[in-house]
């Protein structure tokens, strides 16, 4: 897994906030979330975009649209967005991380990895554990860092600043 | 990161779907919080569960009557709000209704414009009261222009001088004993998002102050 060339695809078209961001991890056959999203119908795409936008601006409810597993010791980094299509229940699984610990420590990024169709009410635990593997992958972390550079910059002082240095 | 416009940028249908879905999210959240099933809502509306699910699963063509009926059935109300956020080309998408709701709640749920004005002046007045108290009573607090130290109970410390309401409310309210000086005024535990009495008035504490 670590030898694959992975990339992270941010999806800023769902809205922006200083607190959260969302995107897709690609570059491995198991990482099918982006391809599955692209294959959705118009209605399901609209749903997913709306739900991701709601989460990005700071909402944590309703759970019928997205949720994490904060009380699960093994998979507390996992997150899911949901969409319905007639008899199909789409699930887009990913993990939460902070790619900006130096410059924006509260920031949370949702890295979507795996798509699955669910018929049962509960999520398949094996999918959460697969997401956890990607969460721990150094290659995946590098792919995210390619997009989110976490560098502190020296404050710029305007030449006409009224404050004397 | 590349600069991309919001997905509702070019299509009115997309914009309508987004705001309709945001509205349904408010209903779903209320139902989750109060454990109301779709079947129970259908009963309240004298409709079938199938019709309710249809509205929830595909909210793109909601009429105003349906919107009001569903909200009222859950004990809620609806307002249509037009606003100018300086984004006339809609490059950033609509503002989520929860943003408006939270702002309204932070102002103590004013029912008219007089109460809005009163809420603003009350916070400004309280901040200045707190500032005067801080200067007199606790000059030892570290001066940090980004924070206000909030002690539960009767006393709140404003540690920097601010001359406008905008300046005052742009600061983060930091609870004393959590991230500020290790001291709890009056020994009363701090709870964020609670109204804090400041001598004769109230000051709001931001929820994000918790744990900082």
Interface residues (C-beta under 8 A of the other chain):
Chain A: X10 X12 X13 X14 X15 X16 X43 X46 X47 X49 X50 X51 X53 X54 X57 X59 X61 X62 X63 X64 X65 X84 X106 X147
Chain B: X1 X2 X3 X4 X5 X6 X7 X9 X14 X17 X18 X21 X22 X25 X28 X29 X31 X32 X33 X57 X58 X60 X92 X93 X96 X98 X99 X208
